[in-house]
């Protein structure tokens, strides 16, 4: 009986071993091929060659502004009382405070000119520019233009790594772009995205003249004034704003197009200010309801809702209710485009506006005035 049990157990063990025997292993799949390399041994699809070329041109901008806190007891400004009370109530005039700021900039000329945002250096008493290689320079403001949110700085240096300027008019929605700057002070950072839209107006600037490139390349605090470059490594925009309910990037960023920046920069370097044409009208979009009410078959152009007295528009005979459909022969897409076209013309320039009035189309010639921010009562004025 014992022998039968032993034999039975042996058979079970043998069967169990047979069942537990692993199935025959399949032949291993061949290893994945290494990434394909170009002639420079860079993985195909890498942005590294572009970054290596443009990164030295993007700088960190550190600013400082000196503030004096108000005195709680102003009568102690008398130095004799200060001596009497041994400085118990603080130094005359209040304690000085220093407010610091952080932003980015782009070297645009080898002789030390740097382009950045106006809001990066606004009110700064001291400005320091730090290069990628950690060299730093004291900078001065050559000129600043709040309406476009641009400023030009100058450092006393030569042979600076200037970034070549592209043509923002040639950018297309869908083009790949890289954003470079120093977000949140962590150091130079590169992010990638595309041009999401063109000719955007956010209304967030002190702005008056906005023609933003919109991008989903991540932009955060500290990126302001940094570079937006295309896949050829050319500067196409100056990063300026983000649109976010939380203040954190959600993929909606805006850059001043380089063609606008070039015009502002050249004028600031040459004259220290920017001259813009001014027509003196208020406008609004031509909605389907407005088009129907005035007998228009299309909704293109903009309608004039105000003509300022003694303005270029009033002297030219423009009227409230006129619909502007073209400026110097180019169709008027929207009010923002018309505003920028007028502002891009020099004061004193004679311009031609095609209007629709009383069912007929006619051309009016106007000689532009000079735009002055302090004399413009409404943001939508042109």
C-alpha positions as CSV (number, residue, x, y, z in Angstrom):
1,X,0.0,0.0,0.0
2,X,2.9,2.3,0.9
3,X,4.5,1.5,-2.4
4,X,1.4,2.4,-4.4
5,X,1.2,5.8,-2.5
6,X,4.8,6.5,-3.3
7,X,4.3,5.6,-7.0
8,X,1.2,7.8,-7.0
9,X,2.9,10.7,-5.6
10,X,5.8,10.3,-8.0
11,X,3.4,10.3,-10.9
12,X,1.7,13.4,-9.6
13,X,5.0,15.2,-9.1
14,X,6.0,14.2,-12.6
15,X,2.8,15.5,-14.1
16,X,3.1,18.7,-12.0
17,X,6.6,19.2,-13.3
18,X,5.5,18.6,-16.8
19,X,2.6,21.1,-16.4
20,X,4.9,23.7,-14.8
21,X,7.4,23.4,-17.5
22,X,7.5,26.9,-19.2
23,X,6.4,27.1,-22.8
24,X,9.2,27.4,-25.3
25,X,10.5,31.0,-25.4
26,X,9.8,33.0,-28.5
27,X,12.8,34.4,-30.2
28,X,13.6,37.9,-28.9
29,X,12.6,40.8,-31.1
30,X,15.5,42.8,-32.6
31,X,16.5,45.9,-30.6
32,X,15.1,49.3,-31.7
33,X,17.4,51.0,-34.2
34,X,19.2,54.1,-32.8
35,X,17.8,57.5,-33.7
36,X,18.6,58.6,-37.2
37,X,21.3,61.3,-37.1
38,X,22.0,64.2,-39.5
39,X,25.4,65.2,-40.6
40,X,26.0,67.1,-37.4
41,X,25.2,64.0,-35.3
42,X,22.0,65.7,-34.0
43,X,18.8,63.6,-33.8
44,X,16.5,64.5,-36.6
45,X,13.7,66.7,-35.3
46,X,15.9,68.3,-32.6
47,X,15.8,72.1,-32.1
48,X,19.3,72.0,-30.5
49,X,21.2,73.6,-33.4
50,X,18.7,76.5,-33.5
51,X,18.9,77.0,-29.7
52,X,22.7,76.9,-29.7
53,X,22.8,79.6,-32.2
54,X,20.2,82.0,-30.7
55,X,20.4,81.4,-27.0
56,X,23.5,83.7,-26.5
57,X,21.4,86.6,-27.8
58,X,18.7,86.3,-25.2
59,X,19.5,88.0,-21.9
60,X,18.1,88.3,-18.4
61,X,17.2,91.8,-17.3
62,X,17.3,92.7,-13.6
63,X,15.9,96.1,-12.5
64,X,15.7,98.0,-9.3
65,X,13.5,100.9,-8.3
66,X,14.2,102.9,-5.1
67,X,11.1,103.8,-3.1
68,X,10.8,105.9,0.0
69,X,8.1,104.8,2.5
70,X,5.9,107.6,3.9
71,X,6.5,108.8,7.4
72,X,4.0,107.9,10.0
73,X,4.8,111.1,11.9
74,X,5.7,113.7,9.2
75,X,6.5,116.4,11.8
76,X,9.6,114.4,12.8
77,X,11.2,115.3,9.5
78,X,12.7,118.2,11.4
79,X,16.3,117.0,11.9
80,X,16.5,118.8,15.3
81,X,13.7,116.6,16.6
82,X,15.3,113.6,15.0
83,X,18.5,114.3,17.0
84,X,16.4,115.0,20.2
85,X,14.6,111.6,20.0
86,X,17.7,109.7,18.8
87,X,16.1,108.4,15.6
88,X,13.3,106.8,17.5
89,X,10.9,107.5,14.7
90,X,13.1,106.6,11.8
91,X,15.3,108.6,9.4
92,X,13.9,111.8,7.9
93,X,11.7,111.1,4.9
94,X,11.0,107.5,5.7
95,X,13.0,104.3,5.2
96,X,14.2,103.7,1.6
97,X,12.9,100.5,0.0
98,X,14.2,98.8,-3.2
99,X,11.7,97.0,-5.5
100,X,13.3,94.6,-7.9
101,X,12.1,93.2,-11.2
102,X,13.0,90.4,-13.5
103,X,12.5,90.1,-17.2
104,X,14.2,89.1,-20.5
105,X,15.6,90.9,-23.5
106,X,17.1,90.3,-26.9
107,X,20.4,91.7,-28.2
108,X,19.5,93.1,-31.6
109,X,22.8,95.0,-32.5
110,X,26.3,94.0,-31.9
111,X,27.2,97.4,-30.5
112,X,25.1,96.8,-27.4
113,X,21.4,97.5,-28.2
114,X,18.9,95.4,-26.4
115,X,15.1,95.2,-27.2
116,X,12.7,94.4,-24.4
117,X,9.2,95.3,-23.0
118,X,8.4,98.7,-21.6
119,X,6.8,97.1,-18.6
120,X,10.1,95.2,-17.7
121,X,12.0,98.5,-17.2
122,X,9.2,101.0,-16.4
123,X,10.3,103.2,-13.5
124,X,13.6,101.4,-13.0
125,X,16.5,103.4,-11.5
126,X,19.1,100.7,-12.1
127,X,19.1,98.0,-14.8
128,X,21.5,95.1,-15.2
129,X,21.8,92.8,-18.2
130,X,23.1,89.3,-17.7
131,X,24.3,87.2,-20.6
132,X,24.1,83.4,-20.9
133,X,27.7,83.1,-20.0
134,X,27.1,85.1,-16.8
135,X,28.7,88.3,-17.9
136,X,26.8,91.3,-16.7
137,X,26.5,94.9,-17.8
138,X,24.9,98.0,-16.5
139,X,22.3,99.3,-19.0
140,X,20.6,102.6,-19.7
141,X,17.2,103.2,-21.3
142,X,17.6,104.7,-24.8
143,X,13.8,105.0,-25.2
144,X,10.6,103.4,-24.0
145,X,7.2,103.3,-25.8
146,X,4.2,102.4,-23.5
147,X,1.6,102.2,-26.4
148,X,3.5,99.3,-28.0
149,X,5.0,98.0,-24.7
150,X,8.6,98.1,-26.1
151,X,11.8,99.6,-24.9
152,X,15.4,99.8,-26.1
153,X,18.4,99.5,-23.8
154,X,22.1,100.1,-24.4
155,X,25.1,98.6,-22.8
156,X,28.7,99.8,-23.3
157,X,30.0,96.7,-25.2
158,X,31.0,95.6,-28.6
159,X,30.9,92.4,-30.6
160,X,27.7,91.4,-28.8
161,X,25.9,88.2,-30.1
162,X,23.1,90.0,-31.9
163,X,20.1,88.0,-33.1
164,X,19.0,88.4,-36.8
165,X,15.6,89.8,-37.3
166,X,13.0,88.0,-39.4
167,X,9.9,89.2,-41.2
168,X,6.8,88.7,-39.0
169,X,4.5,89.5,-42.0
170,X,5.6,86.3,-43.5
171,X,4.8,84.1,-40.5
172,X,1.9,81.8,-40.9
173,X,-0.5,80.3,-38.5
174,X,0.9,76.8,-37.8
175,X,4.6,77.8,-38.1
176,X,6.8,76.3,-35.4
177,X,8.3,78.8,-33.0
178,X,10.6,78.7,-29.9
179,X,10.2,81.1,-26.9
180,X,13.4,81.9,-25.0
181,X,13.7,83.8,-21.7
182,X,14.1,83.5,-18.0
183,X,10.8,82.4,-16.5
184,X,10.4,83.0,-12.8
185,X,14.2,83.5,-12.5
186,X,15.1,79.9,-12.8
187,X,17.5,80.5,-15.7
188,X,17.3,80.6,-19.4
189,X,14.6,78.3,-20.7
190,X,13.4,77.2,-24.2
191,X,9.8,76.2,-25.0
192,X,8.3,75.2,-28.3
193,X,5.0,75.7,-29.9
194,X,3.4,77.1,-33.0
195,X,1.9,80.4,-34.2
196,X,-1.7,80.0,-33.1
197,X,-3.1,83.3,-34.6
198,X,-2.0,86.6,-35.9
199,X,-3.1,90.3,-35.5
200,X,-4.5,89.7,-32.1
201,X,-5.6,92.6,-29.8
202,X,-5.9,91.8,-26.1
203,X,-6.7,95.2,-24.6
204,X,-4.3,94.3,-21.7
205,X,-1.6,96.9,-22.6
206,X,-1.7,100.5,-21.8
207,X,-1.9,99.8,-25.3
208,X,-3.2,101.4,-27.9
209,X,-1.3,99.7,-30.7
210,X,-1.5,95.9,-30.6
211,X,-0.9,93.5,-33.4
212,X,0.2,90.4,-31.5
213,X,1.3,87.1,-32.7
214,X,-0.4,84.5,-30.6
215,X,1.5,81.3,-29.6
216,X,1.0,78.2,-27.5
217,X,4.8,78.1,-26.7
218,X,4.7,78.3,-22.9
219,X,5.4,81.8,-21.6
220,X,5.5,82.7,-17.9
221,X,6.5,85.6,-15.7
222,X,10.1,86.6,-16.5
223,X,9.7,85.6,-20.1
224,X,8.5,89.2,-20.9
225,X,10.9,90.8,-23.4
226,X,12.4,87.5,-24.5
227,X,12.6,86.1,-28.0
228,X,10.2,84.3,-30.2
229,X,12.1,82.8,-33.0
230,X,11.1,80.7,-36.0
231,X,12.6,77.4,-37.3
232,X,15.3,79.3,-39.2
233,X,16.5,80.9,-35.9
234,X,15.2,84.4,-36.9
235,X,13.5,86.7,-34.4
236,X,9.8,87.1,-35.3
237,X,8.4,88.5,-32.0
238,X,9.1,89.9,-28.5
239,X,7.2,87.9,-25.9
240,X,5.0,90.3,-24.0
241,X,1.8,88.9,-22.4
242,X,-0.2,85.8,-21.5
243,X,-3.9,85.4,-21.1
244,X,-4.8,83.3,-18.1
245,X,-7.4,83.3,-15.3
246,X,-4.7,82.1,-12.9
247,X,-1.6,84.0,-14.0
248,X,-0.1,80.6,-15.0
249,X,0.5,79.7,-18.6
250,X,-2.4,77.9,-20.3
251,X,-1.1,78.0,-23.8
252,X,-2.3,81.5,-24.8
253,X,0.7,83.8,-25.1
254,X,1.3,86.9,-27.1
255,X,4.4,88.5,-28.8
256,X,4.9,91.9,-30.4
257,X,5.6,91.1,-34.1
258,X,9.2,92.0,-35.0
259,X,8.2,94.3,-37.9
260,X,6.4,96.5,-35.4
261,X,9.3,96.2,-32.9
262,X,11.8,97.1,-35.6
263,X,10.0,100.3,-36.5
264,X,9.6,101.3,-32.8
265,X,13.3,100.4,-32.1
266,X,14.6,102.4,-35.1
267,X,12.7,105.5,-34.0
268,X,13.7,105.2,-30.4
269,X,17.3,104.9,-31.3
270,X,17.2,107.8,-33.8
271,X,14.8,110.2,-32.0
272,X,14.2,108.9,-28.5
273,X,10.4,108.7,-29.2
274,X,7.9,107.2,-31.6
275,X,5.9,109.3,-34.1
276,X,2.6,108.0,-35.2
277,X,-0.1,109.2,-37.5
278,X,-3.5,110.2,-36.1
279,X,-6.8,110.5,-38.0
280,X,-9.1,111.5,-35.2
281,X,-12.1,109.1,-35.6
282,X,-13.9,106.7,-33.3
283,X,-15.0,103.4,-35.0
284,X,-16.9,100.2,-34.4
285,X,-17.3,96.9,-36.3
286,X,-19.9,96.6,-39.0
287,X,-22.2,93.9,-37.5
288,X,-24.9,92.2,-39.6
289,X,-27.5,94.3,-37.8
290,X,-25.6,97.5,-38.7
291,X,-25.1,96.4,-42.2
292,X,-28.8,95.7,-42.7
293,X,-29.8,99.0,-41.1
294,X,-27.7,101.0,-43.5
295,X,-28.3,98.9,-46.6
296,X,-24.9,97.1,-46.9
297,X,-24.7,93.7,-48.4
298,X,-21.4,92.9,-46.6
299,X,-20.1,93.3,-43.1
300,X,-16.6,94.3,-44.1
301,X,-14.8,97.4,-42.9
302,X,-15.6,99.6,-39.9
303,X,-18.1,102.3,-39.3
304,X,-17.2,105.8,-38.0
305,X,-19.2,106.7,-34.9
306,X,-17.2,109.9,-34.0
307,X,-15.2,112.5,-35.9
308,X,-13.2,114.8,-33.6
309,X,-13.4,118.5,-34.2
310,X,-10.3,120.1,-35.9
311,X,-8.9,116.6,-36.6
312,X,-7.4,115.3,-39.9
313,X,-10.7,113.4,-40.5
314,X,-12.9,116.5,-40.0
315,X,-10.7,118.6,-42.3
316,X,-10.9,115.8,-44.9
317,X,-14.8,115.9,-44.8
318,X,-15.3,112.5,-43.1
319,X,-18.6,112.0,-41.4
320,X,-20.2,109.9,-38.7
321,X,-21.8,106.9,-40.4
322,X,-19.2,106.6,-43.1
323,X,-18.0,103.0,-43.5
324,X,-14.2,102.7,-44.1
325,X,-13.5,99.7,-46.4
326,X,-9.9,100.4,-47.5
327,X,-6.8,102.3,-46.4
328,X,-4.4,103.2,-49.1
329,X,-6.0,100.6,-51.3
330,X,-5.7,97.7,-48.8
331,X,-9.0,96.3,-47.5
332,X,-9.8,97.1,-43.9
333,X,-10.2,93.8,-42.1
334,X,-11.1,95.2,-38.7
335,X,-10.6,98.2,-36.5
336,X,-7.3,97.0,-35.0
337,X,-5.8,96.7,-38.5
338,X,-6.9,100.2,-39.5
339,X,-5.6,101.7,-36.3
340,X,-2.1,100.1,-36.8
341,X,-2.1,101.1,-40.5
342,X,-2.8,104.8,-39.5
343,X,-0.3,104.7,-36.6
344,X,2.4,103.2,-38.9
345,X,2.2,106.2,-41.2
346,X,4.2,109.3,-40.4
347,X,2.4,112.5,-39.2
348,X,1.9,114.8,-42.2
349,X,1.5,111.8,-44.6
350,X,-1.4,112.1,-47.1
351,X,-3.5,108.9,-47.0
352,X,-6.4,107.7,-49.0
353,X,-9.5,106.1,-47.4
354,X,-12.1,104.3,-49.4
355,X,-15.5,104.8,-47.8
356,X,-19.2,103.9,-48.4
357,X,-21.6,106.7,-47.9
358,X,-25.3,106.8,-48.9
359,X,-25.0,103.7,-51.0
360,X,-22.0,104.9,-53.0
361,X,-18.3,104.3,-52.7
362,X,-15.8,107.2,-52.8
363,X,-12.2,108.0,-51.9
364,X,-11.2,110.6,-49.4
365,X,-7.7,112.0,-48.9
366,X,-6.6,113.1,-45.5
367,X,-3.3,114.5,-44.1
368,X,-2.5,112.8,-40.8
369,X,-1.9,114.6,-37.6
370,X,0.6,113.4,-34.9
371,X,-0.8,111.0,-32.4
372,X,-0.4,112.2,-28.8
373,X,-1.3,109.8,-26.0
374,X,-2.4,112.6,-23.7
375,X,-4.7,114.0,-26.2
376,X,-6.5,110.8,-27.0
377,X,-9.6,110.6,-24.8
378,X,-10.7,107.1,-25.8
379,X,-8.8,103.9,-26.4
380,X,-10.7,103.2,-29.6
381,X,-9.9,106.5,-31.2
382,X,-7.8,106.4,-34.4
